Amino acid sequence: MAFWNFLKKKEKSAASTSLAQTQIDNSPDNNDKLVATRPITLPIAFLKRLVPIAQLLVEEEIQQLSIRTANFSAGSIIFSRGSEVGALAYIVKGSVFMETHNNSGQEITAGTLKALYPLATGQFHPMTAIAKTHVTLIYVPQDVLRFNRPTVNPLYDTWQVSDALQKNPFYQRFYQHCTQQELAIPSFPDIALKLRRAIQQEQGIAHLIKIINLDPAIAAKLIQVANSPIYRTIEPITNCHSAINRIGLTTTRNLVTAISMKNLFKSTQPELKKRFQNTWIQSVRISSISHTLAGLNGQVAPEQALLAGLLHNIGTLPLLKFADGLSADSYTFADIDQCLDELQAPLGSVILEKWDFPDGFKNIPLQSNHWFENTGPELNLTDIVLLAKFHNLLATSGGADLPLISTLPAFQKLKHQLLTAEMSLQILQDAKQQIAETIKFFAA
């Protein structure tokens, strides 16, 4: 209520000062345009809750934003599908129905978590917005999406460490450990490293088989995946040579890397062991959904997407490994979680740099943390992982706190932009067996 009292005062003030307004014809042909807009000043605390403004701008930049407001009566069309997006629109009062091409859609109401996201981004509106009640919107310049805030690593850029993190005892110990000795980066799985080098040196398939057979468990897994629904043919595979021939060298390398990574997620402490297992299973879920989405869309190699999904939260390892070396009573999981929120992305990028992964992989931990990250004009691995994370949350939580999928820059790069919340869930349902097999394969 306090916010709305503030907003009403601002509107009265604006009306009494001859601020320029744009009157728009409200005839049926033009009713997807603004009825009237006027400049407005809003509390910083409110603006800092809006996504992605808080992630992209510092407080001084937020204060300088040129924000306008507009009102719409119940039943009016706020914008039509296919019309140009001129600004980021947020609902601050009332309810809006977002209608898709097939007349389905969903309702967004002010004060809910969904209302913290813009109604549209990109060049054109993918949906039609209809005011269900009297609606007030605010408009923020779309240019904010072009801001590229430099990546901050709280272990090195200590001047930008949040107040909460500075007071976190686990962070203080971890930071002290990292400054006194080199950050303990987990070693790249040995068999995966040997296989990568052998492929780079163009070694023959017989040499590759010798490397894989050094670990019978990995060899068995490789044969298992070659016989999975993804690759299965009439004749079952019974040996590594046939498996490699069927799935190819690149896929073999990626799968061996993925399979051998599970050994990194281990702990001797019961509670941490559970945390390691949950982290790995989440990685596997994101990985399997990434593989499925890549296969459905055809713009990114599914096997690359599978590995990218497994690597997206690799930055959790140094923090959990450090906790594993401490006594269980010397930290709380709340402290660890806070560190994970701020550190796992930059740590993940550091690990993949040390492991000599290409840029397309190194950027994934950094760029898959924000729904409105725009990684360029073409769909890439980061986009697929980000969409996989979205679908995973949609399936597990129902998506009440998620933005509209059509507003995501990653979604707007898909060849077939017909996904809605319902259709996304249907895609996951249709691919349920493949996802379940992938999870069973990697989590076992």
C-alpha positions in Angstrom: 0.0 0.0 0.0 2.8 2.4 0.8 4.2 2.0 -2.7 0.8 2.8 -4.2 0.3 5.8 -2.0 3.7 7.0 -3.2 2.7 6.3 -6.9 -0.6 8.2 -6.6 1.2 11.2 -5.1 3.7 11.1 -8.0 0.9 11.0 -10.5 -0.9 13.9 -9.0 2.4 15.9 -8.9 3.0 15.0 -12.6 -0.6 16.1 -13.5 -0.1 19.5 -11.8 3.1 20.3 -13.6 2.4 20.4 -17.4 4.6 17.2 -18.1 4.3 16.2 -21.7 1.9 13.4 -22.4 1.3 11.4 -25.6 -2.4 11.1 -26.3 -3.2 8.1 -28.5 -6.3 7.3 -30.5 -8.1 4.5 -28.7 -10.0 3.2 -31.8 -9.9 -0.6 -32.4 -7.1 -0.2 -35.0 -4.9 1.6 -32.5 -5.9 0.0 -29.2 -2.6 -1.9 -28.9 -0.8 1.4 -28.3 -0.4 3.4 -25.1 -3.4 5.5 -23.9 -1.1 8.0 -22.3 2.4 8.0 -20.8 4.1 10.3 -18.4 7.4 10.4 -16.7 7.5 9.1 -13.2 10.0 8.7 -10.3 9.9 5.4 -8.4 11.6 4.2 -5.2 15.0 2.7 -5.8 14.0 -0.2 -3.5 11.2 -1.1 -5.9 13.2 -0.8 -9.0 16.0 -3.0 -7.6 13.5 -5.8 -7.4 12.8 -5.7 -11.1 14.6 -8.2 -13.3 17.0 -7.8 -15.0 17.5 -4.2 -13.9 19.1 -5.1 -10.6 21.5 -7.5 -12.3 22.7 -5.1 -15.0 22.7 -1.7 -13.4 24.3 -0.2 -10.2 22.2 2.1 -8.0 23.4 5.3 -9.6 22.5 4.0 -13.1 19.0 2.9 -11.8 18.5 6.4 -10.4 19.1 7.9 -13.8 16.7 5.7 -15.7 14.0 7.5 -17.7 10.8 5.8 -16.6 7.3 6.4 -17.8 3.9 5.1 -16.7 0.6 4.4 -18.5 -2.9 3.3 -17.5 -5.2 0.9 -19.4 -8.9 0.1 -18.9 -10.2 -3.4 -18.5 -10.5 -5.2 -21.8 -8.2 -3.0 -23.8 -5.3 -4.4 -25.8 -2.0 -3.2 -24.4 0.1 -4.5 -27.3 -0.5 -7.0 -30.1 1.5 -10.0 -31.1 4.0 -9.0 -33.8 4.1 -5.3 -32.9 7.4 -3.7 -32.1 8.8 -3.7 -28.5 9.7 -0.1 -27.6 10.5 -0.5 -24.0 10.5 -3.0 -21.1 7.0 -3.0 -19.6 6.3 -4.1 -16.0 2.9 -4.5 -14.4 2.6 -2.4 -11.2 -1.2 -2.5 -10.8 -3.9 -4.9 -12.0 -3.9 -8.1 -14.1 -2.8 -8.8 -17.7 -3.6 -11.8 -19.8 -0.8 -12.8 -22.2 -2.4 -14.5 -25.2 -0.4 -16.8 -27.5 -1.0 -17.5 -31.2 -3.5 -20.3 -30.4 -5.5 -18.2 -27.9 -4.0 -19.9 -24.9 -1.9 -18.1 -22.4 -1.5 -17.0 -18.8 -2.4 -14.3 -16.4 0.1 -12.0 -14.7 -0.9 -10.0 -11.7 0.9 -7.1 -10.0 2.6 -8.0 -6.8 3.4 -11.5 -7.9 6.9 -12.8 -8.6 6.1 -13.0 -12.4 5.3 -9.2 -12.3 9.0 -8.6 -11.5 9.9 -9.6 -15.1 9.1 -7.5 -18.2 6.1 -8.5 -20.4 8.3 -8.6 -23.5 11.9 -8.2 -24.7 13.5 -8.4 -28.1 12.3 -6.7 -31.3 8.7 -7.9 -31.6 6.0 -8.9 -29.1 5.5 -12.7 -29.3 2.1 -12.5 -27.5 -0.9 -10.2 -27.2 -1.3 -8.4 -23.9 -4.9 -7.8 -22.8 -5.8 -5.8 -19.6 -8.1 -8.0 -17.5 -8.7 -5.2 -15.0 -7.6 -1.6 -14.8 -3.9 -1.8 -15.4 -0.9 0.5 -14.7 2.4 -0.3 -16.4 5.8 1.3 -16.1 8.1 1.5 -19.1 11.9 1.2 -18.8 14.2 1.9 -21.8 15.1 -1.4 -23.5 18.7 -0.2 -23.8 19.3 -1.6 -20.3 19.5 -5.0 -21.8 22.6 -3.9 -23.7 24.5 -3.1 -20.5 27.3 -5.6 -20.0 28.2 -5.5 -16.4 31.8 -6.9 -16.0 32.1 -10.2 -14.3 33.1 -9.9 -10.6 35.0 -12.6 -8.8 34.6 -11.9 -5.0 37.9 -13.8 -4.4 39.9 -11.2 -6.4 37.6 -8.1 -6.7 37.3 -7.9 -3.0 36.2 -4.2 -3.2 32.9 -5.5 -4.8 32.1 -8.2 -2.3 28.7 -7.8 -0.8 28.3 -6.8 2.8 26.5 -10.1 3.5 29.4 -12.1 2.0 32.0 -10.1 3.9 30.3 -11.1 7.2 30.0 -14.8 6.1 32.5 -16.8 8.2 32.7 -19.6 5.6 33.6 -17.1 2.9 36.3 -15.5 5.2 37.9 -18.9 5.7 37.7 -19.8 2.1 39.1 -16.4 1.0 42.0 -16.7 3.5 42.7 -20.2 2.2 42.8 -19.0 -1.4 45.1 -16.0 -0.6 47.5 -18.1 1.4 47.8 -20.9 -1.1 46.7 -21.4 -4.6 43.0 -22.2 -5.2 42.6 -25.9 -5.2 41.2 -26.6 -8.7 39.9 -30.2 -9.0 42.0 -32.1 -11.5 40.5 -32.9 -14.9 39.6 -36.6 -14.9 42.7 -38.5 -15.9 41.1 -40.9 -18.4 39.3 -38.0 -20.1 42.5 -36.0 -20.3 44.4 -39.0 -21.9 41.5 -39.5 -24.4 41.4 -35.8 -25.3 45.2 -35.8 -26.0 45.0 -39.0 -28.0 42.2 -37.6 -30.2 44.1 -34.3 -30.7 47.2 -36.3 -31.8 45.0 -38.3 -34.2 45.8 -41.6 -32.6 44.1 -44.7 -34.0 40.9 -46.2 -32.6 42.9 -49.1 -31.2 44.8 -46.7 -29.0 41.6 -44.9 -27.9 40.1 -48.3 -26.9 43.2 -49.1 -24.7 42.7 -45.8 -22.9 39.0 -46.3 -22.3 39.5 -49.9 -21.2 41.8 -48.6 -18.4 38.6 -48.0 -16.5 36.2 -50.9 -17.1 33.3 -49.0 -15.5 33.6 -46.2 -18.1 34.0 -48.7 -20.9 30.8 -50.4 -19.8 28.9 -47.1 -19.6 30.1 -46.2 -23.1 28.7 -49.4 -24.4 25.5 -48.9 -22.4 24.9 -45.4 -23.9 25.6 -46.7 -27.5 22.7 -49.2 -26.8 20.4 -46.5 -25.4 17.3 -45.3 -27.3 19.4 -42.3 -28.6 21.7 -44.6 -30.7 20.1 -48.0 -30.6 19.8 -49.9 -33.9 18.8 -53.5 -34.6 22.1 -55.1 -33.6 23.2 -54.5 -29.9 26.7 -53.2 -29.2 29.0 -55.4 -27.1 32.4 -53.8 -27.3 34.1 -50.4 -27.2 35.2 -50.5 -30.9 31.7 -50.8 -32.1 30.5 -48.2 -29.6 33.0 -45.6 -30.8 32.2 -46.4 -34.4 28.5 -45.9 -33.8 28.6 -42.7 -31.8 31.8 -41.1 -33.2 35.0 -39.7 -31.7 33.6 -36.3 -30.6 30.7 -37.9 -28.8 33.0 -40.5 -27.3 35.3 -37.8 -25.9 32.4 -35.9 -24.4 30.7 -38.9 -22.9 33.9 -40.2 -21.3 34.4 -36.7 -19.8 30.9 -36.7 -18.5 31.0 -40.2 -17.1 34.3 -39.7 -15.3 33.2 -36.4 -13.8 30.9 -38.2 -11.3 34.0 -39.3 -9.3 34.6 -35.6 -8.5 31.4 -35.3 -6.6 32.3 -37.3 -3.4 32.5 -36.5 0.3 33.3 -38.4 3.5 30.8 -36.3 5.6 27.1 -37.6 5.4 25.5 -34.2 5.0 28.0 -33.0 2.5 27.8 -36.3 0.7 24.1 -35.7 0.3 24.8 -32.2 -1.0 27.3 -33.5 -3.6 24.8 -36.1 -4.7 22.1 -33.5 -5.1 24.4 -31.2 -7.1 25.4 -34.0 -9.4 21.8 -35.2 -10.0 20.8 -31.6 -10.7 23.7 -31.4 -13.2 22.5 -34.6 -14.8 18.9 -33.3 -15.1 20.1 -30.0 -16.8 22.4 -32.1 -19.0 19.6 -34.5 -20.1 17.2 -31.6 -20.8 19.9 -29.7 -22.7 20.5 -32.8 -24.8 16.8 -33.1 -25.5 16.2 -29.4 -26.4 19.3 -29.4 -28.7 18.0 -32.5 -30.5 14.6 -31.0 -30.9 15.9 -27.7 -32.2 18.8 -28.8 -34.4 20.9 -25.7 -33.9 23.4 -27.1 -31.4 25.0 -30.6 -31.3 23.1 -32.6 -28.6 26.3 -34.3 -27.3 27.9 -30.9 -26.8 24.8 -29.7 -25.0 24.9 -32.8 -22.8 28.4 -32.0 -21.6 27.6 -28.3 -21.3 24.8 -29.1 -18.9 27.0 -31.2 -16.7 29.6 -28.5 -16.5 27.3 -25.5 -15.9 27.6 -25.7 -12.1 31.2 -27.1 -11.8 32.1 -24.1 -9.7 30.4 -25.7 -6.7 33.2 -28.2 -6.4 36.0 -26.0 -4.9 33.6 -24.7 -2.2 32.1 -28.1 -1.3 35.6 -29.7 -1.4 36.9 -27.0 1.0 33.9 -27.6 3.3 34.7 -31.4 3.2 38.1 -30.6 4.7 36.6 -28.8 7.7 34.8 -30.2 10.7 31.0 -30.4 10.3 30.5 -28.0 13.2 32.7 -25.2 11.7 30.2 -24.1 9.0 26.5 -23.9 8.2 24.9 -24.8 4.9 23.3 -21.4 4.9 26.8 -19.9 4.8 27.8 -22.3 2.0 24.7 -21.6 0.0 25.4 -17.8 0.2 28.9 -18.4 -1.1 27.6 -20.7 -3.9 25.2 -17.9 -5.0 28.1 -15.4 -5.5 31.1 -17.6 -6.2 30.2 -20.7 -8.2 29.9 -18.8 -11.6 33.3 -17.2 -11.5 34.9 -20.3 -10.0 33.3 -22.5 -12.7 34.8 -20.3 -15.4 38.2 -20.5 -13.7 38.0 -24.3 -13.6 37.1 -24.7 -17.2 39.9 -22.3 -18.1 42.3 -24.5 -16.2 40.9 -27.6 -17.9 41.5 -26.0 -21.3 37.9 -25.9 -22.5 37.0 -23.6 -25.4 35.3 -20.2 -24.8 31.9 -21.7 -25.7 32.2 -23.8 -22.5 34.1 -21.5 -20.3 31.4 -18.8 -20.5 28.6 -21.1 -19.5 28.9 -20.8 -15.7 29.0 -17.0 -16.0 26.3 -16.5 -18.6 23.7 -19.1 -17.6 22.9 -17.4 -14.3 20.6 -14.7 -15.6 17.4 -15.3 -17.6 17.9 -12.2 -19.7 21.6 -12.8 -20.6 22.1 -12.2 -24.3 25.1 -14.1 -25.6 24.8 -12.9 -29.3 22.6 -13.3 -32.3 23.0 -17.1 -32.8 21.8 -19.8 -30.5 24.7 -21.4 -28.6 25.5 -23.8 -25.8 24.9 -21.2 -23.0 21.4 -20.5 -24.4 20.6 -24.2 -24.5 21.7 -24.7 -20.9 19.8 -21.6 -19.8 16.6 -22.9 -21.4 17.2 -26.3 -19.9 17.4 -24.7 -16.4 14.2 -22.9 -17.2 12.5 -26.2 -18.2 13.8 -28.0 -15.2 12.3 -25.4 -12.8 9.1 -25.4 -14.8 8.8 -29.1 -14.3 9.7 -29.2 -10.6 8.1 -25.9 -9.3 5.4 -25.1 -11.8 7.1 -21.9 -12.9 5.2 -19.5 -10.6 8.4 -17.5 -10.1 9.7 -17.7 -13.7 9.4 -15.1 -16.4 7.4 -15.8 -19.6 9.6 -18.1 -21.7 8.9 -15.9 -24.7 10.7 -12.9 -23.1 14.1 -14.8 -22.8 16.7 -13.7 -25.3 17.7 -17.4 -25.6 14.2 -18.4 -26.5 14.0 -15.7 -29.2 16.9 -17.4 -31.1 15.1 -20.7 -31.5 14.0 -21.6 -35.0 10.5 -22.5 -33.9 9.4 -20.0 -31.2 6.1 -21.8 -30.4 7.0 -22.8 -26.9 4.7 -21.8 -24.1 4.6 -23.0 -20.5 2.1 -25.7 -21.5 4.0 -26.7 -24.7 7.3 -26.8 -22.8 5.9 -29.2 -20.3 4.5 -31.3 -23.1 8.0 -31.4 -24.7 9.4 -32.6 -21.4 6.6 -35.2 -21.1 7.2 -36.4 -24.7 11.0 -36.7 -23.9 10.4 -38.2 -20.5 11.8 -41.7 -21.3 15.0 -40.2 -22.9 15.5 -37.9 -19.9 14.9 -40.7 -17.4 17.4 -42.9 -19.2 20.0 -40.2 -19.3 19.5 -39.5 -15.6 19.7 -43.2 -14.8 22.8 -43.6 -16.9 24.8 -40.7 -15.3 23.4 -40.8 -11.8 23.9 -44.5 -11.2 
